[in-house]
């Protein structure tokens, strides 16, 4: 590629950054779904009912972890496969994966409900509320009987939230999440001060909030134009292995999250006693909420990264990572500072009475706040590794996030510093893991790539070499004309011949011009990214814009030859005839058109 054309290939990835932010918010909402219930129940129970009831909510945290494992496997596996399929323009694959996910999710979540209703005593004992601890066992059974009713609704809320994001519906999950929190709070307060239903009533309020949120999410699928539709005929069980494999890292992570509290509870109980367990319970309950931004960033990396991998877009993938790092540095660090400063107030919500227990809870929360930026970085790395299909490496990092480094640090530091050593173990464990990941990325530098991309551990054949692609963000007709001229020169340099080069350039000019002329309307700023690349014997044109839904491919196929204006849309009509493959999807409120010539 000539130096003049090469200098113009840098693009403004404003669409990717905007999509990343909206995806991050949606994924954060999905992560908050179960956390909000346990947090709200924990605060109101500790403040209004008593220590036994608060301990009950803590004992039942493994229930939410189990649901997180099930929904996490299906959510991450489904979104990873669907985003890759969308990137390739494979709508049949998208339908098959979605239908299989819904089917498996229904079976597993209903099974959880049935087990919880039929065998609550056994489940309570399994979670640690043994029969000899009469009061704790009784209240745990009561809480389980109420909360398992909402298991299917909670599982599907988590699974479907990112699906709605891919389908361009970002508002509905936010509304559903807000109503879920409000309903849970109102239900808990009514239970405490009106119905006096104890922990059973608290659990019923949580289940009701989950069901309401699920119903709101479900209304999305009444739209006829959606990308995702469930169909028994579309289910392909041969995709089950890939679905579970894609969700395996998340499953290992959530399983580790279930095991770590058991280890920490045992360690705290042996060193400090019940006071330490109360402080740890408050910190653990809070952690599910304050880590949601980190999980949201990781989820956005998984979804957006999956799309970029499906498109083999190295520059786009690099922009995803840059945006994630920026959000961690600014957003997560801000939350870390806020939690540190607000620790006394937060602790008083869980432990209203001043004293040693409340002071220890403040220490636990403040020490945990230091870990948040490192935790978010580690989650981002794990999800990035999954997006580039390095599943084993992603699984190992997930184990490190939730168990290995933190547990080792707790064991070593507690012997020297007692309770403070246990609280600091979360920060030390996450910081050490971040350092290890940073060193690995530095050591495994790819000398054939530049900048951040050289540390992204991409396969040698990933993407398209810089000299074989030309890409630009376009905002005006003058930019469209200039880019089409560059496309013509780019094609000529790749031996396409003057006739084919001019035709492709004309097509780019007409299609991009059509988007700007008819799509860039209203006060809202719009963006258009155009990418032309040569791969093997094929020339691939990819266009992405954030305008109103408009299938330019379908529209172009209806344009007929006009004898009075033979030149009208000639470039588009010629390329449509020559195209080997054409695909269009509207996902995350963006039009995505891929034409292979």
Buried (B, 14 or more C-beta within 10 A) or exposed (E): BEEEBBEBBEBBBBBBBBBBBBBBBBBBBBBBBBBBBBBBBBBBBBBBBBBBBBBBBBBBBBBBBBBBBBBBBBBBBBBBBBBBBBBBBBBEBBBBBBBBBBBBBBEBBEEBBEBBBEEBBEBBBEBBBEEEBEEBBBBBBBBBBBBBBBBBBBBBBBBBBBBBBBBBBBEBBBEBBEBBBEBBBEBBEEBBEEEEBBBBBBBBBBBBBBBBBBEBBBEBBEEEEBBBEBEEEBBBEEBBEBBBBBBBBBBBBBBBBBBBBEBBBEBBEEBBEEBBBBBBBBBBBBBBBBBBBBBBBBBBBBBBBBBBBBBBBBBBBBBBBBBBBEBBEEBBBEBBEEBBEEBBEBBBBBBEEEEEBBBBBBBBBBBBBBBBBBBBBBBBBBBBBBBBBBBEBBBBBBBBBBBBBBBBBBBEBBEEEEBBBBBBBBBBBBBBBBEBBEEBBEEEEBEEBEEBBBBBBBEEEBBBEBBBBBBBBBBEBEBBBBBBBBBBBBBBBBEBEEEBBBBBBBBBBBBBBBBBEEBBEEEEEBBBBBBBBBBEEEBBBBBBBBBEEBEBBEEBEEEEEEEEEEEEBBBBBBBBEBBEEBBBBBBBBBBBBBBBB
